[in-house]
Amino acid sequence: MTSRERLIETLNHREPEKVVVDMGATSITGINANALAKLRAALGLEERKIKVHEPLQLLGMVEEDVRQALNIDVVDITNNMTMFGFENKGWKPWRLQSGLEVEIPEDFNTTVDEKGNTYLYAQGDMNYPPASMMPKDGYFFDHITRGSIEFDEDTRGGREDFKDDFGIMTDEQVRRIEDRCNYFYNNTGYGLIGGGALAGLGDFAMIPGPNVKEPKGIRDIPDFMMAHKICPDYIHEIYEYQTEVALENAKLFKQACGDKIQAIIISGTDFGTQNGPFMSLDCFREFYKPYYKRINDWVHENTNWKTFYHSCGAISTFLQDFYEMGVDILNPVQLSAYGMDGHMLKEQWGDKFTFWGGGVDTQKTLPFGTPEEVYAEVTERLNLFNKGGGFVFNTVHNIQGQTSADNMMAMFQAIKDYNEKR
């Protein structure tokens, strides 16, 4: 079977002869550039500068030689735009805080202050205040709040405030998607996932407006969450607008790819913290479930795609509602969070969701454990989640920059050994 055939089997809850493996097909299943450089060296691959294709988390581009060396099964189909509103093109040299020499897009423009903090700019335009900041010796950027109005619904509406944050793809962007989709579909056997998160309603990575030069409205995350209670119409306006845009972009994705892709990322919004949900179930049902159901219904009625949802943390409270609104794939499957027991998830939800992630913990085991501990945890998760299908191996969120090459090699050795024993 090809990787694509195995992915299709997996997404339909049939167990293929080998577990499907993803690293780098999405911005939440990737690898920090520092870690990728170490992994390439450990694999004995050609020495080359890592391309940083996701600026916020400084994720490295997983290229074909890495995919071949590690038997990666999935690639991304995107319009090549970053969340900062510039395209991944015109690569130029840059140095990470660690000292690693990498390449970044031509509009990835930064400044550094006297304390060593690095600042990144929306659309690369340095005539406006910076959108994000990375502290000295940091591994990724944090957004800067550049807007925030009082809770006054008469001041302006949510649709007006966020009109520049979400837009319908241009003809050029659709052509990029079509070209990439056709190339990988016609010339490789990889599984294909549509990227870009069609509608990350309330996504903390997008609320501050990293792609907008002058964000308007409520941009502070605590204020934005309180607005659900204080001025609910404002939030509904934003989400209605986002949903309209998402549906139009879904139609354009369909136009570009047809049913050549197997899944599409709908949302990267986190609904859970380490110890519990971000919000009540009633809040979720009022503000999120109806909009996501509209999008999922369109996907299921018009395509063969499976819907991919990312949410970190303790989300067991929401799983029945996720299922009712049409979620097919759950990521990152954070077993370290409260109530996220792997055996419970597989037993109660394994026939309803594909678990895309959960293969090894990236907070403790992978970055700080021994190779033996990594190998044991990966093997345990494979035996648990892959039984009966419905499991794509990936770490619990992105591989962090400080992770050692030995631990990453132990992870992939465990996958190889598991597949060979089948």
C-alpha positions as CSV (number, residue, x, y, z in Angstrom):
1,M,0.0,0.0,0.0
2,T,1.1,3.6,-0.6
3,S,1.2,6.1,2.2
4,R,-2.0,7.7,0.7
5,E,-3.8,4.3,0.8
6,R,-2.7,3.7,4.3
7,L,-3.9,7.1,5.4
8,I,-7.3,6.5,3.7
9,E,-7.6,3.1,5.6
10,T,-6.6,4.8,8.8
11,L,-9.1,7.6,8.5
12,N,-11.8,5.1,7.9
13,H,-10.9,3.2,11.0
14,R,-9.3,0.2,9.3
15,E,-5.8,-0.9,10.4
16,P,-3.2,-0.7,7.7
17,E,-0.1,-3.0,7.6
18,K,2.0,0.0,8.8
19,V,1.1,2.9,11.1
20,V,0.8,6.2,9.2
21,V,3.5,8.7,10.4
22,D,3.3,12.5,10.2
23,M,6.0,15.0,10.9
24,G,5.8,18.5,9.3
25,A,2.5,18.3,7.4
26,T,0.9,20.9,9.6
27,S,1.9,23.8,11.8
28,I,0.9,21.8,14.9
29,T,2.6,18.5,13.9
30,G,6.0,19.9,13.0
31,I,9.4,20.4,14.4
32,N,11.4,23.4,15.6
33,A,14.3,24.3,13.3
34,N,16.9,23.7,16.0
35,A,15.6,20.1,16.5
36,L,15.4,19.5,12.8
37,A,19.0,20.5,12.2
38,K,20.1,18.0,14.9
39,L,17.8,15.3,13.4
40,R,19.2,15.8,9.9
41,A,22.8,15.5,11.2
42,A,21.9,12.3,13.1
43,L,20.4,10.8,9.9
44,G,23.6,11.7,8.0
45,L,21.8,13.8,5.5
46,E,23.3,16.5,3.3
47,E,24.2,19.6,5.4
48,R,22.0,22.5,4.4
49,K,20.3,25.5,6.1
50,I,16.9,24.8,7.5
51,K,14.1,26.8,6.0
52,V,11.9,28.4,8.7
53,H,8.4,28.2,7.2
54,E,6.3,28.9,10.3
55,P,7.7,32.1,11.9
56,L,5.7,32.0,15.2
57,Q,7.1,28.7,16.4
58,L,10.2,28.8,14.2
59,L,9.3,25.5,12.6
60,G,11.7,24.0,10.1
61,M,10.6,22.8,6.7
62,V,10.6,19.0,6.5
63,E,12.0,18.3,3.0
64,E,11.9,15.2,0.8
65,D,15.2,13.6,2.0
66,V,13.9,13.7,5.6
67,R,10.6,12.2,4.6
68,Q,12.3,9.4,2.7
69,A,14.8,8.7,5.6
70,L,12.0,8.5,8.2
71,N,9.2,7.0,6.1
72,I,6.9,10.0,6.6
73,D,3.5,9.5,5.0
74,V,1.8,12.9,4.8
75,V,2.5,16.3,3.2
76,D,0.7,19.6,3.4
77,I,-1.3,21.3,0.7
78,T,-1.4,25.0,1.5
79,N,-1.3,28.4,-0.1
80,N,2.2,29.0,1.2
81,M,1.2,32.0,3.4
82,T,2.3,32.5,7.0
83,M,0.1,33.7,9.8
84,F,2.0,37.0,9.7
85,G,0.6,37.7,6.3
86,F,3.6,37.1,4.1
87,E,4.5,34.3,1.8
88,N,7.2,31.7,2.2
89,K,9.4,32.8,-0.7
90,G,12.6,34.7,-1.5
91,W,14.6,33.0,1.2
92,K,17.4,34.9,3.0
93,P,19.9,34.0,5.8
94,W,19.1,34.5,9.5
95,R,20.6,33.4,12.8
96,L,18.4,31.8,15.5
97,Q,19.0,32.7,19.1
98,S,20.8,29.4,19.5
99,G,23.3,30.5,16.9
100,L,22.0,28.1,14.2
101,E,22.1,29.6,10.7
102,V,18.8,29.2,8.9
103,E,16.8,30.7,6.0
104,I,13.7,32.8,6.4
105,P,11.2,34.3,3.9
106,E,12.1,37.6,2.4
107,D,9.4,39.5,4.4
108,F,10.4,37.9,7.7
109,N,11.8,41.2,9.0
110,T,13.1,41.6,12.5
111,T,14.7,44.1,14.9
112,V,16.5,43.5,18.2
113,D,16.4,45.7,21.3
114,E,19.1,46.4,23.8
115,K,18.0,43.4,25.9
116,G,18.4,41.0,23.1
117,N,14.6,40.6,22.4
118,T,13.7,40.0,18.8
119,Y,10.6,41.6,17.2
120,L,8.7,40.4,14.1
121,Y,6.3,42.5,12.0
122,A,2.9,41.9,10.3
123,Q,3.3,41.6,6.6
124,G,7.0,42.4,7.1
125,D,6.2,46.1,7.4
126,M,8.5,47.7,9.9
127,N,6.7,51.1,9.7
128,Y,4.1,49.7,12.1
129,P,4.6,48.4,15.7
130,P,5.9,44.8,15.9
131,A,3.4,42.0,16.0
132,S,5.4,39.5,18.1
133,M,8.5,39.3,20.3
134,M,10.9,36.5,21.1
135,P,12.9,36.9,24.3
136,K,16.6,36.6,24.4
137,D,17.6,32.9,24.2
138,G,14.0,32.0,23.3
139,Y,12.8,29.2,20.9
140,F,9.7,30.9,19.5
141,F,7.8,34.2,19.3
142,D,4.9,35.5,21.5
143,H,2.3,37.8,20.1
144,I,2.1,41.4,21.3
145,T,-1.3,42.9,22.0
146,R,-1.7,46.0,19.7
147,G,-5.4,46.7,20.0
148,S,-8.0,46.5,22.8
149,I,-11.1,48.7,23.2
150,E,-13.5,49.0,26.1
151,F,-16.5,46.7,26.1
152,D,-18.7,49.1,24.2
153,E,-20.7,47.4,21.5
154,D,-21.7,50.8,20.1
155,T,-18.1,51.7,19.3
156,R,-17.8,49.3,16.3
157,G,-18.8,45.8,15.5
158,G,-16.8,42.6,15.4
159,R,-17.2,42.2,11.7
160,E,-15.7,45.6,11.1
161,D,-12.9,45.2,13.6
162,F,-11.8,41.9,12.2
163,K,-12.5,42.5,8.5
164,D,-8.8,42.5,7.6
165,D,-7.9,39.4,9.7
166,F,-9.7,36.8,7.5
167,G,-10.0,36.9,3.8
168,I,-11.1,34.9,0.8
169,M,-8.1,33.4,-1.0
170,T,-6.8,35.2,-4.1
171,D,-6.7,33.5,-7.5
172,E,-2.9,33.3,-7.1
173,Q,-3.2,31.5,-3.7
174,V,-5.7,29.0,-5.2
175,R,-3.3,28.3,-8.0
176,R,-0.5,27.6,-5.6
177,I,-2.8,25.1,-3.8
178,E,-3.8,23.5,-7.1
179,D,-0.2,23.2,-8.3
180,R,1.1,21.7,-5.1
181,C,-1.9,19.3,-4.8
182,N,-1.5,18.1,-8.4
183,Y,2.3,17.6,-8.0
184,F,2.1,15.5,-4.9
185,Y,-1.0,13.6,-6.0
186,N,0.3,12.8,-9.5
187,N,4.0,12.2,-8.7
188,T,4.0,10.7,-5.2
189,G,2.1,8.3,-3.0
190,Y,1.9,10.6,0.0
191,G,-1.3,11.3,1.9
192,L,-2.4,14.9,1.5
193,I,-3.8,17.3,4.1
194,G,-5.2,20.7,3.3
195,G,-3.6,23.3,5.7
196,G,-4.2,26.8,6.9
197,A,-7.0,26.2,9.4
198,L,-10.1,27.3,7.6
199,A,-11.8,28.7,10.7
200,G,-9.9,28.9,14.0
201,L,-12.7,30.6,15.9
202,G,-11.2,32.3,18.9
203,D,-7.8,30.9,18.2
204,F,-5.3,32.6,20.6
205,A,-2.7,32.6,17.8
206,M,-4.9,34.7,15.7
207,I,-6.9,37.0,18.0
208,P,-4.0,39.5,18.4
209,G,-4.0,39.9,14.6
210,P,-0.4,38.9,13.7
211,N,-1.2,39.4,10.0
212,V,-2.7,42.9,10.4
213,K,-0.6,46.0,10.5
214,E,-3.1,48.0,12.7
215,P,-5.4,45.6,14.6
216,K,-8.7,47.1,15.7
217,G,-11.1,46.0,18.5
218,I,-10.7,43.6,21.4
219,R,-7.3,41.9,20.9
220,D,-6.2,41.2,24.5
221,I,-6.9,37.5,25.0
222,P,-8.4,37.7,28.6
223,D,-10.6,40.6,27.4
224,F,-11.6,38.6,24.3
225,M,-12.7,35.7,26.5
226,M,-14.6,37.9,28.8
227,A,-16.4,39.5,25.8
228,H,-18.2,36.2,25.3
229,K,-20.2,37.1,28.4
230,I,-20.1,40.9,28.4
231,C,-20.8,41.6,24.7
232,P,-21.8,38.3,23.1
233,D,-23.1,39.9,19.9
234,Y,-19.6,41.2,19.2
235,I,-18.2,37.6,19.3
236,H,-21.0,36.2,17.2
237,E,-20.3,38.9,14.6
238,I,-16.7,37.8,14.3
239,Y,-17.5,34.1,14.1
240,E,-20.3,34.6,11.6
241,Y,-17.9,36.5,9.4
242,Q,-15.2,33.9,9.9
243,T,-17.6,31.1,9.0
244,E,-18.7,32.9,5.8
245,V,-15.1,33.3,4.8
246,A,-14.3,29.7,5.7
247,L,-17.1,28.3,3.6
248,E,-15.9,30.3,0.6
249,N,-12.4,29.1,1.0
250,A,-13.6,25.5,1.4
251,K,-15.3,25.9,-2.0
252,L,-12.0,27.2,-3.5
253,F,-10.1,24.4,-1.9
254,K,-12.5,22.0,-3.5
255,Q,-12.1,23.7,-6.8
256,A,-8.3,23.4,-6.6
257,C,-8.0,19.9,-5.3
258,G,-11.3,18.1,-5.7
259,D,-11.1,14.9,-3.6
260,K,-7.3,14.5,-4.1
261,I,-6.7,15.5,-0.5
262,Q,-7.8,13.2,2.4
263,A,-8.2,15.7,5.2
264,I,-8.5,19.4,5.8
265,I,-7.6,21.5,8.9
266,I,-10.6,23.4,10.1
267,S,-9.4,24.8,13.4
268,G,-6.4,25.2,15.7
269,T,-8.3,26.7,18.6
270,D,-7.4,25.4,22.0
271,F,-10.4,24.6,24.3
272,G,-8.5,23.0,27.1
273,T,-5.8,24.0,29.6
274,Q,-3.5,21.5,31.3
275,N,-6.0,21.1,34.1
276,G,-9.5,21.7,32.6
277,P,-11.5,23.4,29.9
278,F,-11.1,27.0,28.9
279,M,-14.8,27.5,29.0
280,S,-18.1,25.9,30.1
281,L,-19.9,23.5,27.8
282,D,-22.8,26.0,27.5
283,C,-20.4,28.6,26.2
284,F,-19.0,26.2,23.7
285,R,-22.4,25.2,22.5
286,E,-23.5,28.8,22.1
287,F,-20.4,30.3,20.4
288,Y,-18.5,27.5,18.7
289,K,-20.5,24.4,18.0
290,P,-23.1,25.9,15.6
291,Y,-20.5,27.6,13.4
292,Y,-18.2,24.6,13.2
293,K,-21.2,22.3,12.4
294,R,-22.0,24.5,9.4
295,I,-18.5,24.1,8.1
296,N,-18.2,20.4,8.8
297,D,-21.6,19.8,7.2
298,W,-20.5,21.5,4.0
299,V,-17.3,19.5,3.9
300,H,-19.1,16.2,4.5
301,E,-21.8,17.0,2.0
302,N,-19.5,18.2,-0.8
303,T,-16.3,16.2,-0.4
304,N,-14.6,13.0,0.8
305,W,-12.4,15.0,3.1
306,K,-12.1,14.3,6.8
307,T,-12.2,17.3,9.2
308,F,-9.1,17.9,11.3
309,Y,-9.4,19.8,14.6
310,H,-6.5,20.7,16.9
311,S,-7.1,21.5,20.6
312,C,-4.5,21.1,23.3
313,G,-5.3,20.3,26.9
314,A,-8.2,18.7,28.8
315,I,-11.0,18.5,26.3
316,S,-12.8,15.3,27.3
317,T,-15.8,17.5,28.3
318,F,-16.3,18.5,24.7
319,L,-15.9,15.2,22.9
320,Q,-19.6,14.3,22.6
321,D,-20.2,17.8,21.1
322,F,-17.2,17.5,18.8
323,Y,-18.6,14.2,17.5
324,E,-22.1,15.8,17.1
325,M,-20.8,18.7,15.1
326,G,-18.8,16.5,12.7
327,V,-15.2,16.4,13.8
328,D,-13.3,13.4,12.3
329,I,-9.8,13.9,13.5
330,L,-8.5,15.0,16.9
331,N,-5.0,16.5,17.5
332,P,-2.7,16.6,19.4
333,V,-4.2,14.1,21.9
334,Q,-2.5,15.5,25.0
335,L,-2.6,12.6,27.5
336,S,-0.8,14.5,30.2
337,A,-3.8,16.8,30.6
338,Y,-6.6,16.2,33.1
339,G,-9.1,13.5,32.1
340,M,-7.2,12.6,28.9
341,D,-6.5,8.9,29.7
342,G,-5.4,7.1,26.6
343,H,-7.3,3.9,27.3
344,M,-10.5,5.8,27.9
345,L,-10.1,7.8,24.7
346,K,-9.4,4.7,22.6
347,E,-12.2,2.6,24.2
348,Q,-14.9,5.3,24.1
349,W,-14.0,7.4,21.1
350,G,-11.6,5.3,19.0
351,D,-14.4,4.3,16.6
352,K,-15.5,7.9,16.2
353,F,-12.3,10.0,16.0
354,T,-9.0,9.4,14.3
355,F,-6.3,10.3,16.8
356,W,-3.6,12.3,15.0
357,G,-1.0,12.7,17.6
358,G,-0.5,11.4,21.2
359,G,2.5,9.3,20.1
360,V,4.9,10.7,22.7
361,D,4.8,13.5,25.2
362,T,6.7,16.7,24.1
363,Q,6.6,18.4,27.5
364,K,8.6,15.9,29.4
365,T,9.5,12.5,27.8
366,L,10.7,13.6,24.4
367,P,12.8,16.6,25.4
368,F,13.9,15.6,28.8
369,G,13.7,11.8,29.1
370,T,16.2,9.2,28.1
371,P,16.2,7.4,24.7
372,E,15.1,4.3,26.5
373,E,12.1,6.2,28.1
374,V,11.2,7.7,24.7
375,Y,11.3,4.3,23.0
376,A,9.1,2.7,25.7
377,E,6.5,5.4,25.6
378,V,6.3,5.4,21.8
379,T,5.9,1.7,21.8
380,E,3.2,1.8,24.4
381,R,1.2,4.5,22.6
382,L,1.5,2.6,19.3
383,N,0.1,-0.6,20.8
384,L,-2.7,1.4,22.4
385,F,-3.8,3.7,19.6
386,N,-3.1,1.9,16.4
387,K,-5.1,-1.2,17.2
388,G,-8.1,-1.3,14.9
389,G,-6.9,1.8,12.9
390,G,-7.8,5.4,13.5
391,F,-4.3,6.5,14.5
392,V,-1.8,8.7,12.7
393,F,1.5,8.8,14.7
394,N,2.7,12.2,15.6
395,T,4.1,13.7,18.8
396,V,1.8,15.7,21.2
397,H,2.2,19.0,19.3
398,N,5.5,20.2,17.7
399,I,8.9,18.8,18.5
400,Q,10.6,21.4,20.7
401,G,14.0,22.9,19.9
402,Q,15.9,21.6,22.8
403,T,15.0,17.9,22.0
404,S,18.1,15.8,21.5
405,A,18.9,13.8,18.4
406,D,19.2,10.6,20.4
407,N,15.7,11.0,21.7
408,M,14.3,11.7,18.2
409,M,16.1,8.8,16.7
410,A,14.8,6.5,19.5
411,M,11.2,7.7,18.7
412,F,11.6,6.7,15.0
413,Q,13.4,3.5,15.9
414,A,10.4,2.5,18.0
415,I,8.1,3.2,15.1
416,K,10.3,1.2,12.7
417,D,10.5,-1.8,15.1
418,Y,6.7,-1.7,15.6
419,N,6.0,-1.8,11.9
420,E,8.5,-4.6,11.3
421,K,6.9,-6.8,13.9
422,R,3.5,-6.6,12.3
